[in-house]
Amino acid sequence: MSEAEQPENFETRRAHGKAVADQLRAECESAGRPLGWFDAVYRGADGDPAMVPWGHQKVRPELAEWLAALPRDAPRGCVLDVGAGLGDNANALAEAGFRVTAFDISGEAVEWAAKRFPHPNIEWAVHNLMDPPPAAWRDAFDLVCEVYTLQALRQSMRAPAIARLPDFLKPGGHLLVITKATDGPPEGETPPWPLQRHELDVLAGTLEMVSFEYLDAEGGGSPHFRALYRKPD
Ligand SMILES: C[S@@+](CC[C@H](N)C(=O)[O-])C[C@H]1O[C@@H](n2cnc3c(N)ncnc32)[C@H](O)[C@@H]1O
């Protein structure tokens, strides 16, 4: 293991990365570009995942567990991974048999993820969830996977972001939302900003809820929820 890869160095760089991200977010917000900091964080990281505060280089455990529980022989179809970041979730979805389209608002992230995972069943794209979906993505996916992206948005931006999610689904398709959860005040100073369950109520007009699970974090971490919805035929 090189010196640069020693865990203590990683932790030091991660702490620095968080401070840099906070500064970039503040600068972008005061410049009226509240989503601009994501790309700035990836660009500034210059290939070092320690400098991306959410760059764990592993599939999220709540998604891995959900994928492991899928019936082995069921057809998988095509999935859209929302806010794909460094691509670990997209890769896990592809390894589980899905044809994956993975997008992120950050071109830097997409380029980095595509290099990490040149998987034949993953298509990478730059797209802002706040924008109308490209025509080819409308009503097009069997599964839409939103993992840890909404919690990176301030609460004021979440309702319009959540409202976009059903647009991508085929009739009969499913939406999976995995996020940190809270019952208390939604907004602290810095992200992640856990969601309150009622924030997903905006989906009730277009989707049916299939399941809703509270997942208590082991080791005193923050709780999550994992919600599955279905678009009626
Ligand atoms: C906290 S990271 C989570 C990344 C990944 N889903 C994971 O579980 O590791 C949030 C990601 O969402 C992306 N993102 C934020 N706002 C977005 C938007 N409006 N449209 C698309 N991607 C967005 C960010 O660039 C970042 O990569």
The ligand as an SDF file (V2000), in Angstrom:
LIG
                    3D

 27 29  0  0  0  0  0  0  0  0999 V2000
  -24.6260   12.3890   -2.3310 C   0  0  0  0  0  0  0  0  0  0  0  0
  -24.2100   12.0040   -3.9680 S   0  0  0  0  0  0  0  0  0  0  0  0
  -24.8510   10.3370   -4.1080 C   0  0  0  0  0  0  0  0  0  0  0  0
  -24.2340    9.6030   -5.2660 C   0  0  0  0  0  0  0  0  0  0  0  0
  -24.7290    8.1590   -5.4280 C   0  0  0  0  0  0  0  0  0  0  0  0
  -26.1440    8.0920   -5.7330 N   0  0  0  0  0  0  0  0  0  0  0  0
  -24.4090    7.3420   -4.2100 C   0  0  0  0  0  0  0  0  0  0  0  0
  -25.3060    6.7090   -3.6390 O   0  0  0  0  0  0  0  0  0  0  0  0
  -23.2260    7.2820   -3.8570 O   0  0  0  0  0  0  0  0  0  0  0  0
  -25.4160   12.9420   -4.8950 C   0  0  0  0  0  0  0  0  0  0  0  0
  -25.1350   12.9360   -6.3840 C   0  0  0  0  0  0  0  0  0  0  0  0
  -26.2340   13.5240   -7.0570 O   0  0  0  0  0  0  0  0  0  0  0  0
  -25.7550   14.4040   -8.0500 C   0  0  0  0  0  0  0  0  0  0  0  0
  -26.8090   15.4210   -8.2330 N   0  0  0  0  0  0  0  0  0  0  0  0
  -27.1410   16.4220   -7.3960 C   0  0  0  0  0  0  0  0  0  0  0  0
  -28.1550   17.1450   -7.8960 N   0  0  0  0  0  0  0  0  0  0  0  0
  -28.4790   16.5720   -9.0790 C   0  0  0  0  0  0  0  0  0  0  0  0
  -29.4410   16.8770  -10.0820 C   0  0  0  0  0  0  0  0  0  0  0  0
  -30.2790   17.9180   -9.9470 N   0  0  0  0  0  0  0  0  0  0  0  0
  -29.4960   16.0950  -11.1730 N   0  0  0  0  0  0  0  0  0  0  0  0
  -28.6460   15.0460  -11.3120 C   0  0  0  0  0  0  0  0  0  0  0  0
  -27.7100   14.7150  -10.4030 N   0  0  0  0  0  0  0  0  0  0  0  0
  -27.6240   15.4720   -9.2920 C   0  0  0  0  0  0  0  0  0  0  0  0
  -24.4550   14.9410   -7.5020 C   0  0  0  0  0  0  0  0  0  0  0  0
  -23.5860   15.4230   -8.5010 O   0  0  0  0  0  0  0  0  0  0  0  0
  -23.8990   13.7120   -6.7900 C   0  0  0  0  0  0  0  0  0  0  0  0
  -23.1140   12.9360   -7.6500 O   0  0  0  0  0  0  0  0  0  0  0  0
  1  2  1  0
  2  3  1  0
  2 10  1  0
  3  4  1  0
  4  5  1  0
  5  6  1  0
  5  7  1  0
  7  8  2  0
  7  9  1  0
 10 11  1  0
 11 12  1  0
 11 26  1  0
 12 13  1  0
 13 14  1  0
 13 24  1  0
 14 15  1  0
 14 23  1  0
 15 16  2  0
 16 17  1  0
 17 18  1  0
 17 23  2  0
 18 19  1  0
 18 20  2  0
 20 21  1  0
 21 22  2  0
 22 23  1  0
 24 25  1  0
 24 26  1  0
 26 27  1  0
M  CHG  2   2   1   9  -1
M  END
$$$$
